[in-house]
Amino acid sequence: MTERPASSDNDVLGGLEPHQVRVRFPPSPTGLLTVGNIRSALFNWAFARHYGGKLVLRIEDTDTARNTDEGYQYTYDSLRWLGLNWDEGPEVGGDYGPYLQSERLDVYADVVAKLLSAGKAYHCYCSQEELDQRREAARTAGQHSGYDGHCRTLTEEQVKAYVDEGRRPVVRLRMPDRPIVFDDLVRGEITFLPENLGDYVLVRANGHPLYPLVNPVDDAMMEITHVLRGEDLLPSTPRQIALYEALAEIGVGSGRTPRFGHLPFVMGEGNKRLSKRDKGSGLGEYMERGFLPEGLLNYLALLGWSIAEDRDVFTMAEMIEAFDIRKVNSNSARFDPKKCEAINAAHMRLLAPDEFAQRMIPFLAQAGVLPAEPSDDQLAVLQAAVPLVQERMNTLSESVDMLGFLFVDEEAFTLDPDAAGKVLTGDAGAVLEASVKALGDVEWTTEAIEAALRTSLIEGLGLKPKNAFGPVRVAISGRRISPPLFESLELLGREKSLHRLEQARASLLAD
């Protein structure tokens, strides 16, 4: 892993006081947050918390065709589930609202009018056909094929002629004729030459403001000091810097150009950029599977940053203390589902037993195994089961298969057909009969249960442990894999245990 040289806080802050740091996370309310979105939100949140600054949540909802009514609340609920709370924005408020871009259309229109009046922007009447023809001619001649500035210096007569034709213009920013150079907090100094930076469109012909306008305007007016975002947005950065400078000249916003840091791509299978359509990219999958927020965030932090060379597991408090944007790796990061699960499992091991039990309840309740508010007796069994499963589970949803047999009604208890077909064969009938006899009058403790079964099945029937205990495990839990057998029997209780052993034996006789 390559790192940039160590830097001082002043190098990152650029003369600001730490508490003046203001960063933003601007998702769209489409009802989907990807792990890439969350990684970006996490780094902004950690950056703000490290310096004692502010995280602003701003919603990009000007593209009404992509928005959903549920998408807004899903975004808020998801970020809160993750613990990435914002200091300003929807449902929180602040001094720089509104924080929904759809409520700021008048703001954008006013800014565009000022840019046009000051000559920082101009109307462009070129049709798409004309633009395509000129671009193709430029490519044929081996020249830059971006916008050629045709409408930069139109005369009043030319403008009138276009208007008389009924043409509706777009608005373009007048880009400076000089290189744009900036120090990227992740990638170092980056230079864009003017020949590669044509005048770009701020407003469509229908009056709709575009991303390259609204985001810099909001950044300027909300006094954003640092913009940490994905590498895919790097090509738009020089254009946005030019707009920040134009806004400063017309007195809009703070007059300060934010510092940029472009975060590395997150790659999926086949070393291709992870797409929102790829399996494993959506946050909802991890919520449904029972990942811990702190486990998922820990792993996402590793996609470009590390707390130490020999350490992968850490708390969010530790990340806040150690986070340095200059130590983010500029190389693409590969999303590894297995490592993500392993990091989550490590965080599950760190939970106190009572907390672990509480975190399992929603998943057990959703599966109908437990009520949303378990009784004292049910909660006692669940807490007693924690030591049996906490070291064996990777996600909370696994609790349903692991522990469901302890709570399901006997009438609803069933054996997994695959497990029964593979294990309840051969000597299984004799094993189950001997188990019922061995456990009938035994003291119902783990130690006594284990001793009775070992004596009866291994010594008495001469079976190997796998053949001796496999049928008992399936009869008791319904599955081939379960928590430790003898402890499970104790938790299930004598009456239910003997009933299940007898029912399993009866089903073999019926066959």
C-alpha positions, -999 to +999 in steps of 0.1 A: +000+000+000+014+033-011+009+064+011+014+100+006+040+116+029+028+125+064+013+159+066+004+184+092-032+194+101-025+228+087-016+213+053-050+196+052-070+225+068-054+252+047-054+278+074-088+270+089-094+262+125-104+226+130-139+234+141-145+253+108-143+221+088-176+216+068-181+185+046-211+172+028-227+140+017-252+145-012-271+113-020-301+110-044-334+098-029-336+068-052-342+042-025-308+027-029-275+033-011-245+013-022-214+003-003-196+029-024-220+056-013-216+045+023-178+045+021-179+081+009-203+091+037-181+073+062-149+091+052-167+125+052-182+117+086-148+105+101-131+136+086-156+159+102-156+141+136-118+140+136-115+178+135-147+186+154-163+200+123-197+196+107-212+170+083-240+184+061-265+160+045-278+175+012-302+157-010-297+157-048-334+154-059-336+177-089-339+147-112-375+139-103-378+109-126-353+090-104-367+100-070-391+079-049-412+091-020-398+063+001-363+071-010-360+102+012-368+084+044-348+053+034-318+075+031-323+091+065-331+058+082-301+040+066-276+067+077-290+066+112-288+028+113-252+031+104-246+057+131-235+083+105-255+111+120-254+145+103-251+179+119-271+199+093-297+188+068-332+173+065-349+164+098-321+183+116-321+218+102-293+243+101-285+279+090-278+271+053-311+254+042-331+243+025-311+211+022-332+195-006-320+208-040-356+206-053-364+234-029-335+256-041-345+261-077-351+298-072-316+301-057-300+285-088-320+307-112-308+338-093-272+327-094-273+320-131-288+354-138-259+370-119-233+349-138-248+359-171-250+396-161-213+395-150-202+378-183-191+347-164-216+326-183-234+330-217-262+316-237-254+290-263-278+284-292-260+256-310-283+227-319-272+191-311-268+184-348-244+214-352-224+203-321-221+168-334-210+179-368-183+202-355-171+176-330-167+150-357-148+175-379-125+183-350-119+146-344-111+140-381-086+169-380-070+154-349-081+183-327-099+184-293-135+175-298-150+194-269-172+225-272-155+249-295-168+282-280-189+290-310-214+311-290-189+328-268-188+361-287-221+363-306-232+397-318-266+411-310-277+405-346-266+368-343-284+363-311-316+379-326-314+356-356-312+325-333-341+338-312-362+345-343-356+309-354-372+298-321-340+284-307-339+279-269-304+283-255-285+264-228-263+283-204-226+276-205-198+287-181-170+307-196-140+287-187-107+305-180-080+301-207-053+288-184-044+255-166-064+246-135-041+232-109-052+219-075-037+198-046-059+167-042-058+155-006-055+119-018-037+122-051-014+152-048-011+180-074-033+176-105-032+198-136-059+201-163-050+220-194-074+245-209-076+228-243-093+199-225-118+220-207-145+234-229-172+257-217-197+233-201-235+235-197-249+248-165-286+249-174-304+230-201-326+247-227-357+238-207-343+257-178-333+226-157-302+232-137-275+205-139-252+189-114-221+209-124-241+240-114-261+231-084-234+212-064-208+240-065-234+266-058-246+247-028-210+241-017-203+278-019-234+290-002-232+263+025-196+272+031-183+236+025-146+236+031-136+200+019-152+178-008-144+141-004-159+121-032-154+093-056-127+091-082-154+090-110-161+127-104-125+138-108-130+150-144-156+174-133-134+190-106-116+216-128-149+229-141-163+231-106-132+250-094-137+275-123-173+280-111-163+284-075-140+312-086-167+328-107-191+327-078-166+344-055-162+372-081-200+378-081-202+376-043-220+343-040-211+321-011-180+321+011-155+330-016-135+300-007-128+271-031-131+238-011-102+214-009-108+182-028-100+146-021-110+119-046-115+085-031-104+053-050-129+032-069-144+002-052-139-028-075-160-060-076-156-094-093-134-095-123-117-063-112-146-043-125-160-012-108-187-023-083-220-013-098-253-007-080-266-036-100-240-060-087-249-085-060-234-073-027-234-037-036-266-025-019-267-015+018-301-033+021-285-067+016-263-062+046-291-049+068-313-079+059-284-104+065-278-090+099-245-073+096-236-050+125-234-013+114-200-011+131-188-042+114-198-031+079-183+004+085-151-011+097-147-031+065-157-002+042-130+019+060-104-006+049-113+001+012-086+027+009-075+034+044-061+015+074-056+023+110-023+003+111-004-021+090-010-051+113-046-043+124-079-047+106-105-045+134-113-012+152-141+008+166-155+039+150-142+060+179-107+047+171-112+055+134-122+091+143-091+096+164-067+081+138-083+092+105-060+111+081-073+118+046-038+121+034-033+084+042-061+072+019-046+051-008-053+064-043-053+029-058-086+011-065-098-011-036-113-045-041-145-054-023-140-089-007-173-103+006-156-130+027-133-105+044-163-082+050-181-111+067-150-119+087-147-083+100-183-083+109-179-116+128-150-101+147-173-072+158-200-097+169-174-114+192-168-080+208-204-075+219-213-081+255-235-112+258-267-092+268-261-068+238-256-097+215-289-113+226-308-080+221-293-076+186-306-111+176-342-105+187-354-085+156-342-113+133-358-140+154-390-120+156-391-114+119-388-151+113-417-158+138-394-176+162-398-150+190-422-122+197-408-087+193-408-084+231-398-118+244-410-130+278-386-132+307-383-170+302-376-167+265-351-139+271-334-161+298-331-190+273-317-166+246-291-151+269-281-186+280-276-196+244-254-167+236-221-184+247-230-213+224-234-193+192-215-160+195-182-175+184-199-195+156-220-168+139-210-144+112-242-124+108-272-119+130-297-136+106-279-169+112-295-168+147-328-181+131-312-214+119-289-216+150-315-210+177-349-214+162-353-249+175-351-237+211-383-215+208-405-231+181-437-247+192-435-285+192-465-287+167-445-265+143-411-281+148-399-299+117-368-317+106-348-304+076-355-330+049-320-331+037-306-335+072-331-362+080-324-380+047-286-381+053-284-387+090-316-405+102-306-438+084-289-470+093-283-473+131-303-440+138-333-458+152-312-477+177-293-445+186-325-426+192-341-454+213-309-457+234-308-419+239-344-418+252-335-446+277-302-429+287-318-395+293-350-406+310-340-402+346-307-383+343-300-350+361-307-324+335-274-306+333-249-304+304-224-326+322-248-353+332-264-354+297-230-357+280-219-385+304-252-405+299-251-402+261-214-411+258-219-441+280-250-453+262-240-446+226-203-448+224-195-474+250-229-492+249-235-493+211-198-491+201-204-461+178-180-433+168-191-399+181-202-387+146-225-417+141-236-416+178-245-379+181-255-370+145-290-385+148-295-369+182-285-335+169-309-337+139-337-349+162-332-321+186-324-292+164-339-304+131-305-297+114-271-312+109-254-280+122-264-266+155-249-252+187-231-277+210-253-307+214-252-313+251-257-276+260-286-275+235-303-304+252-300-287+286-315-254+272-343-272+254-354-290+285-361-326+294-397-328+282-391-313+248-359-332+242-374-366+250-404-357+229-384-348+199-362-379+202-393-401+204-409-383+175-378-388+153-377-425+162-414-429+155-409-413+120-382-439+113-405-467+123-433-453+102-410-453+072 
